[in-house]
Amino acid sequence: MTEPRWYVGCHDPFGRDRALTVLVEDDRVVLVPPPGASAVLSAQQTRSLGLVLDQAAGRADEVRA
């Protein structure tokens, strides 16, 4: 079974399109930054990240239960 995975669009500090990856590994949520380890998010992208993190936390809770 593959772990749940989400991608949130963002930019790097130079304005290039990138993605922040959120995945669930066992009972933990893992954030994988784009190359360069920086993610610049708009207000809407930040809201999207919040929703994705909430979904990932729910999946991690299911694994732990």
Secondary structure, 3 states (H helix, E strand, C coil): CCCCEEEEEEECCCCCEEEEEEEEECCEEEEECCCCCCCECCHHHHHHHHHHHHHHHHHHHHHHC
